[in-house]
Amino acid sequence: MKISYDQKADALYIKLREGAFVENKEVSEGMILDLGEENTILGIEILSARDRLTIEGLSHIDIQVPVGVPALV
């Protein structure tokens, strides 16, 4: 997983996995999913990120994977 922020565009991007891009789907205003084959979510783009998120909220990332569930590759 990779999280990047573009100050000029005020956009945060969370890249979840590699894959062949197929289409974007805006799930709510300014929240866009990048979809791959078979509707696999490749990434999430958040526009107007400063209005939606705080630096403090992004300073700690907690990833939890339940026992028995394979980690995302």
One Martini backbone bead per residue (centre of mass of N, CA, C, O) as a GRO file, in nm:
protein
   73
    1MET     BB    1   0.099   0.035   0.020
    2LYS     BB    2   0.022   0.376  -0.094
    3ILE     BB    3   0.067   0.717   0.019
    4SER     BB    4  -0.039   1.023  -0.143
    5TYR     BB    5   0.035   1.385  -0.187
    6ASP     BB    6  -0.109   1.667  -0.365
    7GLN     BB    7  -0.091   1.995  -0.314
    8LYS     BB    8  -0.189   2.132  -0.574
    9ALA     BB    9  -0.456   1.932  -0.593
   10ASP     BB   10  -0.559   1.824  -0.320
   11ALA     BB   11  -0.462   1.501  -0.327
   12LEU     BB   12  -0.538   1.175  -0.223
   13TYR     BB   13  -0.356   0.857  -0.250
   14ILE     BB   14  -0.455   0.507  -0.243
   15LYS     BB   15  -0.253   0.235  -0.295
   16LEU     BB   16  -0.334  -0.110  -0.297
   17ARG     BB   17  -0.261  -0.208  -0.604
   18GLU     BB   18  -0.178  -0.376  -0.868
   19GLY     BB   19  -0.293  -0.307  -1.211
   20ALA     BB   20  -0.528  -0.295  -1.454
   21PHE     BB   21  -0.680  -0.036  -1.574
   22VAL     BB   22  -1.035   0.052  -1.636
   23GLU     BB   23  -1.184   0.246  -1.404
   24ASN     BB   24  -1.385   0.496  -1.274
   25LYS     BB   25  -1.551   0.562  -0.944
   26GLU     BB   26  -1.787   0.772  -0.810
   27VAL     BB   27  -1.913   0.744  -0.477
   28SER     BB   28  -1.853   1.047  -0.416
   29GLU     BB   29  -1.780   1.353  -0.373
   30GLY     BB   30  -1.433   1.319  -0.424
   31MET     BB   31  -1.469   0.993  -0.445
   32ILE     BB   32  -1.234   0.767  -0.601
   33LEU     BB   33  -1.225   0.475  -0.788
   34ASP     BB   34  -0.989   0.239  -0.890
   35LEU     BB   35  -1.037   0.003  -1.147
   36GLY     BB   36  -1.019  -0.323  -1.237
   37GLU     BB   37  -1.036  -0.622  -1.290
   38GLU     BB   38  -1.322  -0.739  -1.155
   39ASN     BB   39  -1.347  -0.479  -0.961
   40THR     BB   40  -1.078  -0.408  -0.861
   41ILE     BB   41  -0.922  -0.230  -0.612
   42LEU     BB   42  -0.649  -0.007  -0.657
   43GLY     BB   43  -0.778   0.282  -0.564
   44ILE     BB   44  -0.792   0.602  -0.376
   45GLU     BB   45  -0.947   0.919  -0.427
   46ILE     BB   46  -0.903   1.244  -0.260
   47LEU     BB   47  -1.062   1.532  -0.278
   48SER     BB   48  -1.017   1.788  -0.087
   49ALA     BB   49  -0.838   1.689   0.162
   50ARG     BB   50  -0.824   1.930   0.369
   51ASP     BB   51  -1.144   1.912   0.426
   52ARG     BB   52  -1.136   1.585   0.524
   53LEU     BB   53  -0.842   1.601   0.651
   54THR     BB   54  -0.576   1.532   0.876
   55ILE     BB   55  -0.258   1.502   0.971
   56GLU     BB   56  -0.317   1.349   1.232
   57GLY     BB   57  -0.489   1.122   1.089
   58LEU     BB   58  -0.222   1.034   0.906
   59SER     BB   59   0.015   0.973   1.123
   60HIS     BB   60  -0.168   0.708   1.178
   61ILE     BB   61  -0.136   0.367   1.079
   62ASP     BB   62  -0.376   0.094   1.096
   63ILE     BB   63  -0.319  -0.248   1.029
   64GLN     BB   64  -0.565  -0.511   1.001
   65VAL     BB   65  -0.529  -0.873   1.011
   66PRO     BB   66  -0.685  -1.140   1.029
   67VAL     BB   67  -0.682  -1.446   1.114
   68GLY     BB   68  -0.663  -1.632   0.805
   69VAL     BB   69  -0.602  -1.376   0.633
   70PRO     BB   70  -0.477  -1.275   0.360
   71ALA     BB   71  -0.268  -1.065   0.249
   72LEU     BB   72  -0.211  -0.810   0.062
   73VAL     BB   73  -0.045  -0.784  -0.273
   0.00000   0.00000   0.00000
